[in-house]
Amino acid sequence: MVWGAIKADETRILIRCPDRMNSIGYENVLKKALLPIYEAHNILQQVGASCHKSKVVSSFLDKAMICVLSDWPAQSPDLNIVEPLWSELKVKVTSCKPDNIEALCRACEENWDKIPVPNMKSLYESIPRRIHEVLKKKGLITRY
């Protein structure tokens, strides 16, 4: 499992996660990966995984003064612009045909860094359209 983040300034990071993710493991991932790239004007968007919403992680995010986007429809990848990048990464990594976990992680890291900047920019530009569509559909499935 990997954790990844992108920023509008084209910064991106991808790191390997513990085999089993719990609140403490996720907090460590955030300390290692998010804190070095986080800036006061950033907003963290995460999915509704239980370790993301745990008291331990919520407390850490509060103490670190990390702004979290938390008011969006449950189970909705529609607003999460990282989801299309996961799909793109999966296609690229599959074509590498990694034969062990180390090769898989290496392929993920190498291909994450190769995702074209215009792909990331267009995802950021799609946010207002995504929000409009989710509101129009009242939180139900959209074309995103």
Secondary structure, 3 states (H helix, E strand, C coil): CEEEEECCCCCEEEEECCCCCCHHHHHHHHHHHHCCCCCCCCCEECCCCCCCCCHHHHHHHHHCCCCEECCCCCCCHHHCCCHHHHHHHHHHHHHHCCCCHHHHHHHHHHHHHCCCHHHHHHHHHCHHHHHHHHHHCCCCCCCC
